[in-house]
Amino acid sequence: MPTIQSDPSDPDENRYSFLVYDLRTGKIVLVYHVYVATGAIPPSESDIYSKALESASSFTETSRDSLGALQYDGDVTTLKHSHKVNVQEKRLIEVDSGKTSAARQKSPIVPP
């Protein structure tokens, strides 16, 4: 499992974001954030992954088994409408231009 690196100069160093998506279409259905207080021990990535799927399932009334999640550390403010997940490759793509946006994307988290 990838390690989350902290950068003291990064104001978002204690933010973990997951893009929860439909496994059939790749549509992003929820952006899930966890903020950890400075000095606190963050939850494991698998715990965050599980909570992200649980929240998205409840919010969208979709089966948890039909959802996946990618950890993402880029700017999430415009993702929902301009991006989706290529389900086969488990990577983020732009919907309009088809270009990938993998520069700041972290490895997908495999469910426990």
N, C-alpha and C positions, 0 to 999 in steps of 0.2 A: 504494500500500500504506500502511495507517495507521502512524503513528509511535507507538512505545511511549514514553510520558512517564514520567519518573522524578520521584518526590516524596520528598525527603529525610526527611520525617516518616513515610513509609510503610514499615513493616518488611518488606513484601513487594515493594519496588520492584524487586528483582532476580529476581523469580519470574515466569516466563511459563508459563501454563497453557493447554492446548488440550483441548477436549472432542472426542474422536473418536467418530463415530457411524455407524450403518448407514445408507447412502444410501436404502435401500428403506423402512425402518421408522422411522428417526429415533432409535432406541434408542442411548443412550450406551454404548459398549462399553469405553472406556478414558479415564481422565483422565491426560494426559501433562504432566509438569512439567519445566521447565528452570530451574535456579538458576545465576545468574552472580555470581561473586565481585565485590565492590565494586572498581571501577576497571578491571575486565576488559572487553574488547569483546564484547558479546553476539553470538551467531550471528544471521544474518538470519532474519526471520520465515518466509521460504520454506524455509530449511534446517530450522527447528524444525518447521514443518508437515510436511515430508517425513519427518523422523525420527519424528514422532508417528504418521503413517500406517504407516510401516515397523514400528514397535514394536507397534502395535495389530494389524496383519496377522499378525505372527509370534505374538503372545500368543494371539489368538483363532482362529488358523488360518483366517482369512477373507481373500479376495482384496483386495488393496490398492485395486483399482478399485471395490470396493463400499463403500468408506469415505470419509467426509468429515471435516473438522475445523473447529471454531470456536475462535478465541482467546477466552478468558474470564478476567476478573480479579476475579470475585466469590468468595464462599465456596463451595468445591467439595466440602465434606465431605458434603453430603446430596444432591447432584445426581443421582447415578446412578439412584436409585430414585424420585425425585419429579419428575424432569424428562426431557424428550426434546427433540429438535430437530425443528421444523417444516421438513421437507426442502425444500418449495417456496419458503418465505420465508427459509430459512437463519437461523432465530432460535430461541432457547430458549423452551420453553413448559413450564408445570407440567402434569404428567400428571393429577393429581386434579381441580384446579379449572379448568384450561384457561386460566388467566391467564398473561400473558407475564411473563418475568423479564428484560427487555432493559435494565434500568437500568444494570447494570455490564458488559453484554456488549459486546465490541468487534466491529468489522466482521469478516465472514468473510474468511478468507484464501483467495484463489483460487490453485489449484495452478499452479506455474510451467509 
